[in-house]
Each structure stands twice: as structure tokens, then as C-alpha cells.
């Protein structure tokens, strides 16, 4: 018998076998490239180009597969040499996953370091909120975050921290000491889910019960909290909020190139800009392996805050010591630190991204614009405000569709190659796209125009009004034409869904049908509300129309003490904000803003009415709806 390749205890071997079996998808006696790749994707903190490196670390006999003996032998070698190779990090990450037995017997997992970091972040952001005294602080060493989210109040507060006034606080069920009823808790979570979708958090097949019982599935809570934390920290990293980011433009680039970058890429570019100025030895390409020795952070802090930070930490003997020094220096410049030194050393991509975003928000370290540069950028602030709101609404709508590999950061930039538009079309009208005709890697303008021309052709098949729109207009980022096309996609989706939900005698619901339904529903109620003639009716601006409509659907949902006369602009806005949150509390997914109601933007008002019609039908026909009203 061959000598064992390791000296692990039986208990440790069993622990490693659990990891091996988790990755072994087809239950044979080895791991192949596909299974290792799946492990990389599942754990999320690794790049696919590390796959061959990992395989070469482990595959002793070079047959492109890894049996359990090779697996153990590689781990033993790594332990003996205190190695932090890609394979060692991958296994360590998997082993740090904590198993939680669910009530139904299934096993769910979560990463404790991320749970701890998010708990600390909420303590930092909301710890002094007077409404949350009964919930704060959160114990970051346990699952307490899941429990503290149970009644929905904490999540509502955090959503409003991400995008102020997303939720009308008057609509949240709240008691100073908690103790809400099950019905009140479910209402809060229904409100949170709809509000979260409206700001770009992707939530699919998750209901009030899932959030209420989060301790049974911490993975679900982590997924939502990561999106929320990321949105809060990275949401303002753009040219509008930080025009000084033009300093990051390369010589051969235009402003549109920077506008096209998602916040993660901007942060990498920002970091490398400062590192290059400090003569750092290499370019940082990720927030994982490239930062875990903490050297890059030491240089970065010295660049952005030279009066408070220096490079003395480079002399420290270990990665952990340097990471500890870096986080201590970060606090000196006002950066709220919620990750731990070990998170840096482990190369946790999520937490390091969050940390770098916090650093940027605390101290960008970029020279402010001079008068000439401000003049050049002035046009950015002159965009029509209504168009900006439409762009936001359409972008959030696309992000809620649950399309794989689609998340839109900038509607005009992200639609330029046509792929997003085609994926949306295929989602709302399955099978309409012949993917053989699509350039799936459109690197040049010719291929992009091919895709966008095809999108225009399909739009015409869907009976869209696309007079004068050509594919080249989309590639060139023509805002009005892009908004027109995406608006018609959004309207098509809403009307198609309503038509399927209501039956409607086999006919497609029209905007006139939605208007007729709204007026008829109001007439059947006890409210004496004047009917509207169209979605451009100026009477809509008071906000009372939609409050009365929601009352007709669910009379108990309105607190009439909070409804104003809608005479002044302030009172109109209060009513509009209240109606949106009430609709979300009933389960409506809504993308318009209160200003859209007050200013009576017909397109956005129609989407609101359609969302309310959907909820109204689901409440009155619970057996036909796919997702009924909040459980009571």
C-alpha cells in the first residue's frame, strides 16, 4: 500500500471530504475542470482564468482530473508551506462556509465573514437611529442580523438610506419596542420587496415569509444584503456626483468611455490611478488576490491621505499585520471600517470591493475641477430632468426581469451593442429572437449596428411605433430614441401580463381598458372622486386619485389622517409619496417617482395604474394570480 500523501486527522479528512463531495457534481470519484469551474462560480470570489492554475496545483499525475488522494495531498503540501495559492484559498473559502439545517431538512450555507461585515456596516450606518433602539446594535459574531431583519423595520430604514424617501416612513408598521403582529410584519416585507426592486435590487421568487424567517436561510439574506450594501456604497460613484473622476480618463478616451464603466470598474481605475502615481509595482486587476497582501492598500492610503498615512506598514512581517495597519489608518481618514484584516488576507472580493468603495467615499483624493473643466462638463447637468427619471425607471424595470447576466447601470451606454435590448425582447416575448442572427460578442461598431438594427426589426414585429429609428441611433446613444424604444418594451410587458392575468375575453388589454378599469373601480367605492379623462389629466397631480383607487381595492390600507387636500405643491408630493408606498405595501412593483405624479407624466402614470390594476385583480381573484396579496 502506498504511503499516505498527508497526515491529517480522521476528523479533518472528513471535513475535506465534505468539500470534495460538494464540488463533485456527478458523484464519481474525481473532480474535473467543469466541476472546479462550477466551484469557482458558486463561491464567487475567484476569476475563471485561475482554473488551469488551480488544476495544476492539484493534479499530481497530470490526467486533467483530481481524485480525493490528490486533493488531500495538495492540501497537505499547502499547509506545510503556509501557501495561499488559488486552490488553497478556494478550499479555505468553502470550509469557512457554515452549515445551517433548515426546518424542512435541507442544508443552506452562508459565509460568516460577510454576515459579520454587513452587521457591522448596519451598526455604523443606523446604530444611532432613534427608531431602531430596540434593534441596535447587531451582534456581528452570530446570525443576529437575520433575526433583526425579521419585522422589516431595519430593512426599510436601510432602503431609505440607499435612496432617500423610497419608502414613506408613515406607511411602515412600527412600534417602539417591536412586537408587531404577523400581518403587520408581512405588510412591511411586502413593502420592502417592492421598494427594493424599484431601486435596482434583484429579488426573484422571494416573499414576506422568506424575509421574516431569515434565520432559516441566511444565504437568502446575504444575497439581498450584499446587493443593498453594494448599491449604497457604489451608488454615488459616477461623474454626476464626482465630476473629478474625469482625472481617470486615458489620453485616447472620451467622456463616453468613462460613462460606460460600471462603478466596480471605476473603482479599479481610481485605485490604479493613485497606485501609478505612487510607483506601485503592478496594476491591480481585481479585489481578491491582487490586494490580499495589503501592499496596494498601503500605497493607496499614502496617496489619498499623505498627511495621515504612510508606507511604514510595508515593513511589517505578515499580510495580516499589514492588513491590520491599513484598516487602522483608514479610520484615521474618516472611513467607516466594517471588514476585518482576515477578510483582506483571504481576498474576499465582495468585502474588499465594499472597503475600497468606502475609502473612495471618504477620501477620493482627486483634484477638483477648474473653471474651464467645469464649463466642459456643464452639459451633463443640463439633461432634461424628466428624461433622467425615465431612464432610471426603465433601467430599474429591466433589472427586475431576472435576465441572466443582465444588470443595467446606464441605459444609454448599456444598450449600445443591442444585446441588452435583444435579451429583454426575448424575455418578454419568448422565442422572438433568433440568436443565430445575433453578434454575441460585438466588438466593433458594424457588429453593434447589426444587433441594434435587428432589435428595431423585432420592435416593428411587436407593432411598436419606431418611425425614424435606426440601429445606428441606438449605437450612437440617441437618448430620446432609446427611451422611446425601451418605453414601448415596458408598456408591452405590462399590458401582456395584464391580458394574461385578467383573461379579458381573449383580447389584449389596452391603455383605454386600464383607464376604464380605474374609473369603474373608483365608482364602486364610497369615495366621491372625480374620474379622470386620460393619464394626462391634471387632476392626477393632487395624488388623491390613486389614494382613492387603492382604498377601493383594500379599504383598510389607508390612514386618512395622513391624506392632505393636495392643494399646495408640498401636499401634492406628500400624497404622491404616500400612494406609491401604499401600492407597494399591497405588492405592486412600481418604478415612477412622486414627482411623476405631481407633474402628471402620462407614461409613468399609466405604468402606476397598470401595476395597481394587477394588484387589484390578484386580490379579487386570488386563485388566478401567481402571487396574491400579502398573507394575513
Secondary structure, 3 states (H helix, E strand, C coil): CCCCCCCCCHHHHHHHHHHHHHHCCCCCCEECHHHHHHHHHHHCCCCHHHHHHHHHHHCCCCCCCEEHHHHHHHHHHHHHCCCCCHHHHHHHHHHCEEEEECCCCCEEEEEHHHHHHHHHHHHHHHCCCHHHCCCCCCCCCCCHHHHHCCCCHHHHHHHHHHCCCCCCHHHCCCCCCCCCCHHHHHHHHHHHHHHHHHCCCCCCCCCHHHHHCHHHCHHHHHHHHHHHHHHHHHCCCCCCCCHHHHHHCCCCCCHHHHHCCCHHHHHHHHHHHHHHHCCCCCCCCCCCCCCCCCHHHHHHHHHHCCCCCCCHHHHCCCHHHHHHHHHHHHHHCCCCCCCCHHHHHCCCHHHHHHHHHHHHHHCCCCCCCCHHHHHHHHHHHHCCHHHHHHHHHHHHHHHCCCCCCCCCCCHHHHCCCCHHHHHHHHHHCCCCCCHHHCCCCCCCHHHHHHHHHHHHHHHHHCCCCCCCCCHHHHHCCCHHHHHHHHHHHHHHHHHHHHHHHHCHHHCCCCHHHHHHHHHHHHHCCCCCCCCCCCCCCHHHHHCHHHHHHHHHHCHHHCCHHHCCCCCCHHHHHHHHHHHHHHHHHCCCCCCCCHHHHHCCCHHHHHHHHHHHHHHHHHHHCCCCCCCCCCCC
